[in-house]
Amino acid sequence: MKFNPMGPNMNKMMKEARKVQEQIVQMQEELRQREMVVTSGGGAVTVRVNGKQEILSLKIAPEAVDPDDVEMLEDMIIAAVNEAVKQSQDMVSAEMAKITGGFNIPGL
């Protein structure tokens, strides 16, 4: 009989860890495909972002472009981008919590 210093519980835990890791990799790929669309300024600025927090598109309505008030347009862009990234991060966190059972796993 062979002695296993890790014991049967450690083997089971390692198997579960590998399973969770595989699920995380699959979920990350799925999240990359998901998109959020956020607007600001009453629809003057629209940002599309994916689950990897990559900006896919940025649309600015022509009426939002006022050469005398560029600062307002900049503020609307910042607000839309920040909200889109936040929504994407929240979605990723919620989906990962389903897999990890709420454990905080570094690097995710």
PEUR-V784348 format. One record per helix or strand of 3 or more residues. SS is the DSSP state (H for helix, E for strand). FROM is the first residue (numbers start at 1). TO is the last residue. If there is no record, write none. Layout:
# PEUR-V784348
ss = (SS	SS)
from = (FROM	FROM)
to = (TO	TO)
This chain:
# PEUR-V784348
ss = (H	E	E	E	H	H)
from = (7	35	45	55	62	70)
to = (33	40	50	60	64	100)
